[in-house]
Amino acid sequence: MFKVGDNVVYPYHGAGTIQDIEEKNVLGETHSYFILHFPLVDVTLMLPETRIDQSGLRKVISSAEIENVAVALKNGPEIPPSTSQFSRDTENLLKSGSIIDAAHLVSSLSKKQAERSNGLHIQDRHHLQKARQMLVSELVIVEDYSEEKAYEFIDTNLLEAAN
């Protein structure tokens, strides 16, 4: 399964590293917890080993898969309607933990932003920022990019899509 030192993605939080696996006594029962650290947002959390399967935790993509991310940014889906259903669907995409879903979301919301004279609604702006952050967190680990270079990778591929 997973071990200390593995680079992983935890849905909605992005990419991080398993720093430790600790045994904790809770209400008289001993449980194992994965200690995950997300450097981009400087967050550490404890994930019970018993919840790993349903949590959506996965290993980061391989370097060979970065091209798929670029394609997803360039060829994201058409702009979806701005409804509460879209907001729920967007939230579910973010919670999936999929880098391709995040790239499609960035592409779609970026197109929507470009077409609106007054920008995105606050919820859409939040979703766009979160999706970009998730992409960046994984690019930083997989490609050993700086945070700035990872954002540049996203913006460059979005620009190529616009042209």
C-alpha positions in Angstrom: 0.0 0.0 0.0 1.6 3.3 1.1 4.8 3.8 3.1 6.7 6.6 4.8 8.2 8.9 2.2 5.6 8.2 -0.6 4.4 11.3 -2.5 0.6 11.1 -2.5 -2.5 13.2 -3.4 -5.3 13.6 -1.0 -8.5 14.8 -2.6 -9.2 18.5 -2.2 -5.8 19.0 -0.3 -3.5 18.3 -3.2 -0.1 16.6 -3.2 2.0 15.9 -0.2 4.2 13.3 1.5 3.6 10.6 4.0 5.9 11.7 6.8 5.2 9.0 9.3 2.8 6.2 10.4 2.0 6.5 14.1 0.1 4.2 16.4 -2.4 6.0 18.6 -4.5 4.7 21.5 -8.0 6.0 21.1 -10.7 4.9 23.6 -8.7 1.9 24.5 -8.1 0.7 20.9 -4.8 1.1 19.0 -5.1 2.5 15.5 -2.5 3.4 12.8 -2.5 6.9 11.4 -0.8 8.2 8.3 0.8 11.6 9.0 0.5 13.5 5.7 2.2 16.9 5.1 1.2 19.2 2.3 4.1 21.7 1.8 2.4 24.1 -0.6 -0.3 25.0 2.0 1.8 23.9 5.0 -0.8 21.6 6.4 -0.3 18.3 8.3 -3.1 15.9 8.9 -3.6 12.5 10.3 -5.5 9.9 8.2 -6.6 6.7 9.9 -5.3 3.6 8.1 -8.8 2.2 8.2 -10.0 5.1 6.1 -7.3 5.0 3.4 -9.5 3.1 0.8 -12.5 5.4 1.0 -10.4 8.6 1.3 -9.3 8.6 -2.3 -5.6 8.8 -1.4 -3.4 8.0 -4.4 0.2 8.2 -5.4 1.2 11.2 -7.5 1.3 10.8 -11.3 4.4 9.8 -13.0 6.5 12.3 -15.0 5.4 10.6 -18.2 1.8 11.6 -17.5 2.5 15.4 -17.4 1.7 15.6 -21.1 -1.8 14.3 -20.3 -2.2 17.3 -17.9 -1.1 19.7 -20.6 -3.6 18.2 -23.0 -6.4 18.5 -20.4 -5.6 22.1 -19.9 -5.6 22.8 -23.6 -8.7 20.8 -24.4 -10.9 21.1 -21.4 -14.6 20.7 -21.7 -16.8 23.5 -22.9 -17.9 26.1 -20.3 -20.7 24.6 -18.2 -23.7 26.6 -17.1 -23.5 28.6 -14.0 -26.0 26.9 -11.8 -26.0 25.4 -8.3 -25.8 21.9 -10.0 -22.6 23.1 -11.7 -21.3 24.2 -8.3 -22.0 20.7 -6.8 -20.4 19.0 -9.8 -17.4 21.3 -9.5 -17.0 20.5 -5.8 -17.2 16.8 -6.6 -14.5 17.1 -9.3 -12.2 18.8 -6.7 -12.9 16.0 -4.2 -12.1 13.3 -6.8 -8.4 14.1 -6.4 -7.9 13.5 -10.1 -5.3 15.8 -11.7 -7.0 15.5 -15.0 -10.3 16.6 -13.5 -8.5 19.5 -11.9 -7.0 20.4 -15.2 -10.3 20.3 -17.0 -11.8 22.4 -14.3 -9.1 25.0 -14.6 -9.5 25.0 -18.4 -13.3 25.4 -18.2 -13.3 28.1 -15.5 -10.5 30.0 -17.2 -12.5 30.1 -20.5 -15.6 31.2 -18.5 -13.5 33.9 -16.8 -12.2 35.2 -20.2 -15.7 35.4 -21.6 -17.2 37.4 -18.7 -16.6 41.1 -18.6 -17.0 41.2 -14.8 -15.1 38.0 -14.0 -16.2 34.9 -12.2 -18.7 34.6 -9.4 -17.0 34.2 -6.0 -17.7 30.5 -5.8 -16.2 29.9 -9.3 -13.2 32.0 -8.3 -12.7 29.9 -5.3 -13.0 26.6 -7.3 -10.6 27.9 -9.9 -8.0 28.9 -7.2 -8.4 25.5 -5.5 -8.1 23.5 -8.7 -5.0 25.5 -9.8 -3.5 25.0 -6.3 -4.1 21.2 -6.6 -2.4 21.1 -10.0 0.6 23.1 -8.7 1.0 21.0 -5.7 1.4 17.8 -7.8 3.5 19.5 -10.5 5.9 20.7 -7.8 6.5 17.2 -6.6 6.4 15.3 -9.9 8.5 17.7 -12.0 10.5 19.3 -9.1 9.2 22.6 -10.3 9.2 25.7 -8.2 5.7 27.0 -7.4 6.1 29.8 -9.9 7.2 27.4 -12.7 4.2 25.2 -12.0 1.8 28.2 -12.3 3.7 29.1 -15.5 3.2 25.6 -16.9 -0.6 26.0 -16.3 -0.8 29.5 -17.8 1.3 28.5 -20.8 -0.9 25.6 -21.7 -4.1 27.7 -21.2 -2.7 30.4 -23.5 -1.9 27.7 -26.2 -5.6 26.6 -25.9 -6.8 30.2 -26.4 -4.8 30.6 -29.6 
